[in-house]
């Protein structure tokens, strides 16, 4: 079917300002560069291979969750607050079952059970249309309660030091295995978001769910999918955390939801959906981790650190709203 | 002076929006205790005129006098203070509050800064009694049928002691009986000396209720006269009597077999027993007033909304119209009325929008093949004359006409057998409009069956091979090519000559 139309329309493209076009792309690399410079000035230990490797190791576990949380944000699913529960599910199950069925099968069970929690979230949010924040808050509380009842509030210890050694070891004596796993997950997540049909749909749903539905896209499935993915990845994070610590209690995942949300928001991924990317979210994570590292090296106590993170989130959200307004949309 | 002055006198009102002249030199005079009907086609300027009265818009030119006193209405709150009550077609009620609370919402009676519930209820009861409206003040508004909600809305406007009340299509969702209850309320308000401006497409109601009738057409006053002895035919003639200024090219193409066949399509209360057919190469118009059910029928055929009963077939094969995916797979495409809401994904690029409905054509095993995708998007963007055809540019940086072409491109990428167009040229400039007409003609020439909804009668008449007219959810007429505007208007108002 081909049509040839000689255009008589005189419409012109609306011009975009420099800031709204490049500002958001360049801000993060510049920010990270600035932190590296500032950090190097403040501390001799900061810009060493050892310290920077530690920063990478520290961000790997939460980084895996950030990948899932980015899908939630981009699809306008707000946030997944059940992350601490799904992390605990992964961590507890892998350690409870490792001497029964072996560590790697136990890991698989942990991830699958976490994924089931994600399916429940997805059904309630995507299909029943419930508010994501309230739904994941409720489901997270319930799942955590089940986990607590299950282990009786005590610490579960692992039985497989070999697995721990593998995870906390270094490939060729250089690259920490855990960092490598994180980078693989991030790469796969990035490809899925930027190059797959599902990823394209995720952006479309977050930008305009009505038009997306009218374009024959299974909108509810896409919304649900983001939560299934986040729960699965959080469960996987929990498994890695459990193995590398060889000990897990129900509170093991506390705070991961907040850290993941902070990273995504600071990375400039909009809470209003439709834009953002995995590299940006991970850039946000790196920024926060470097900042925290500098504060720690300076001997700043943890309370002011929390204030700095809170201020960062508020600032990032304000900037997002500002840039959207400048972009000319309501 | 004030005793004999009309309640409202608007003189020489003109209103321009960027690129559009919505009203030109319109006069409107409404006497105390008069029911004044305003009639006209969709887009004749009725709403704009009322929005000026309500303070939503400021007139570009012209003066407004209330009770003989020149005023400038600075905004909706100012309008209410000056005694102008508006009752819009879409109800503005809080469903979770009671009838009494809704009626007194603007200024609830209070004591020491707290709402005085007793006085509030008494005031609401008083208003309802004065109006003779049978609604219980303690009922939750959300639990009431639409007809009673309408009365609450009117009571709410009445409670602020207005001198003028504007009713915009108050009966569009009411049955005959329910409308009668409304008319009794209007009679009471009239007896209380309130000037009533009544906007309706139902000409029989106008004849029954109105003291005077003002007819608008293309933003101009055509006639303002006493309603005494006026007939529906008189009004229709005044509403449509226009010279054709736009020229719509129409290509003659051979018409083939029936492609789209719709039988008995029904959703109670919205549309009933709709039968349509569209043949290959045929352009069929679907006319009727806003609210007659045109968009609803189109969405149900495509599968975006569900019908309660009825069948849709494409090329003889039944379509289970339960989702847009099923519609697309059956070869149906739908260019929606509301481009911003249902047509475009603003933050995505032209390319992403164009390929959104055809994931199977651009991906293998769920992964997008970027070369294939780019090729398809460029082809379609170029074919439709998206200018400039930069497929990596965000679609919301383009103008309305180009955006509409992108929506067309998305649907043409699905290679539809049936293309449903809902107001395809709304909000696009003249150049893009002419492009879109040519695209439609070209598609018909290639054998696509086209069903087109448009509120612009000249457009429907010029482009269509055949026209169905909807009136209150039913097909009230099927008209051949060459039908006049008057024929369509007659069917659209339900005034079909037997």
Boltz contact constraints between the chains, C-beta under 6 A:
constraints:
  - contact:
      token1: [A, 1]
      token2: [B, 415]
      max_distance: 6.0
  - contact:
      token1: [A, 1]
      token2: [B, 446]
      max_distance: 6.0
  - contact:
      token1: [A, 3]
      token2: [B, 383]
      max_distance: 6.0
  - contact:
      token1: [A, 3]
      token2: [B, 439]
      max_distance: 6.0
  - contact:
      token1: [A, 3]
      token2: [B, 442]
      max_distance: 6.0
  - contact:
      token1: [A, 5]
      token2: [B, 385]
      max_distance: 6.0
  - contact:
      token1: [A, 5]
      token2: [B, 435]
      max_distance: 6.0
  - contact:
      token1: [A, 5]
      token2: [B, 438]
      max_distance: 6.0
  - contact:
      token1: [A, 7]
      token2: [B, 385]
      max_distance: 6.0
  - contact:
      token1: [A, 7]
      token2: [B, 387]
      max_distance: 6.0
  - contact:
      token1: [A, 8]
      token2: [B, 431]
      max_distance: 6.0
  - contact:
      token1: [A, 8]
      token2: [B, 434]
      max_distance: 6.0
  - contact:
      token1: [A, 9]
      token2: [B, 401]
      max_distance: 6.0
  - contact:
      token1: [A, 9]
      token2: [B, 431]
      max_distance: 6.0
  - contact:
      token1: [A, 9]
      token2: [B, 432]
      max_distance: 6.0
  - contact:
      token1: [A, 9]
      token2: [B, 435]
      max_distance: 6.0
  - contact:
      token1: [A, 10]
      token2: [B, 431]
      max_distance: 6.0
  - contact:
      token1: [A, 11]
      token2: [B, 399]
      max_distance: 6.0
  - contact:
      token1: [A, 11]
      token2: [B, 401]
      max_distance: 6.0
  - contact:
      token1: [A, 11]
      token2: [B, 402]
      max_distance: 6.0
  - contact:
      token1: [A, 13]
      token2: [B, 397]
      max_distance: 6.0
  - contact:
      token1: [A, 13]
      token2: [B, 398]
      max_distance: 6.0
  - contact:
      token1: [A, 14]
      token2: [B, 397]
      max_distance: 6.0
  - contact:
      token1: [A, 195]
      token2: [B, 367]
      max_distance: 6.0
  - contact:
      token1: [A, 195]
      token2: [B, 368]
      max_distance: 6.0
  - contact:
      token1: [A, 196]
      token2: [B, 366]
      max_distance: 6.0
  - contact:
      token1: [A, 196]
      token2: [B, 367]
      max_distance: 6.0
  - contact:
      token1: [A, 197]
      token2: [B, 359]
      max_distance: 6.0
  - contact:
      token1: [A, 197]
      token2: [B, 363]
      max_distance: 6.0
  - contact:
      token1: [A, 197]
      token2: [B, 366]
      max_distance: 6.0
  - contact:
      token1: [A, 204]
      token2: [B, 345]
      max_distance: 6.0
  - contact:
      token1: [A, 207]
      token2: [B, 345]
      max_distance: 6.0
  - contact:
      token1: [A, 207]
      token2: [B, 346]
      max_distance: 6.0
  - contact:
      token1: [A, 207]
      token2: [B, 347]
      max_distance: 6.0
  - contact:
      token1: [A, 208]
      token2: [B, 345]
      max_distance: 6.0
  - contact:
      token1: [A, 210]
      token2: [B, 341]
      max_distance: 6.0
  - contact:
      token1: [A, 210]
      token2: [B, 342]
      max_distance: 6.0
  - contact:
      token1: [A, 211]
      token2: [B, 342]
      max_distance: 6.0
  - contact:
      token1: [A, 211]
      token2: [B, 343]
      max_distance: 6.0
  - contact:
      token1: [A, 211]
      token2: [B, 344]
      max_distance: 6.0
  - contact:
      token1: [A, 211]
      token2: [B, 345]
      max_distance: 6.0
  - contact:
      token1: [A, 212]
      token2: [B, 345]
      max_distance: 6.0
  - contact:
      token1: [A, 214]
      token2: [B, 304]
      max_distance: 6.0
  - contact:
      token1: [A, 214]
      token2: [B, 324]
      max_distance: 6.0
  - contact:
      token1: [A, 214]
      token2: [B, 336]
      max_distance: 6.0
  - contact:
      token1: [A, 214]
      token2: [B, 342]
      max_distance: 6.0
  - contact:
      token1: [A, 215]
      token2: [B, 356]
      max_distance: 6.0
  - contact:
      token1: [A, 215]
      token2: [B, 357]
      max_distance: 6.0
  - contact:
      token1: [A, 216]
      token2: [B, 324]
      max_distance: 6.0
  - contact:
      token1: [A, 216]
      token2: [B, 325]
      max_distance: 6.0
  - contact:
      token1: [A, 216]
      token2: [B, 328]
      max_distance: 6.0
  - contact:
      token1: [A, 216]
      token2: [B, 357]
      max_distance: 6.0
  - contact:
      token1: [A, 274]
      token2: [B, 347]
      max_distance: 6.0
  - contact:
      token1: [A, 275]
      token2: [B, 347]
      max_distance: 6.0
